[in-house]
Amino acid sequence: MKAVKFAAIFSIATLATGCATTADIENLQGQIDTLKSQISTGASDAASARAEAAKAAAQAAAAEAAANRAAAYAQETSDKLDRMFKKSMMK
């Protein structure tokens, strides 16, 4: 009989201390709201970074195309000068 009374008292004490209070729930809700706003900010930052990366990639591609055109013009000019030099040497 003592064991049953002790178990009942222990169960009631455990239930009384184990329950979450309204303040605990409000605290958790506040933490959840803070995390939601941080996630939203992080997603916004990621989208901005993605846009900047795309812009940088486009600029790099344009710079590469310009460099390739410049190299082609330089090669054409070099070939033209070589032909002129050879022609002048034959005279």
Phi, psi and omega in degrees: 000321179296323180295322179292317178296317180297317179297320180294315179295318180296320179295317179295318179295320179294316179295322182292322181272340184273348182282143178279140178271168177298323179296321178297317180294318178296322178297314178297321179296322176297318178295320179296317179297319178297317179295322178298318181291324178293321177295319179297316178297318179297319178295320178296317178297320179295319179295320178295317179296322179296319180294318178295321179294320178295320178296317179296321178296320179295319178294322178295320179295320178295319179295321178295318179297318178295320178295321178295320177296318180297320178295320179295316178297320179296319179294318178299317180295319179298316178297318180296316178295321177298316178297320179295319180295315179296322179294320180290330178287334180282342182282000000 
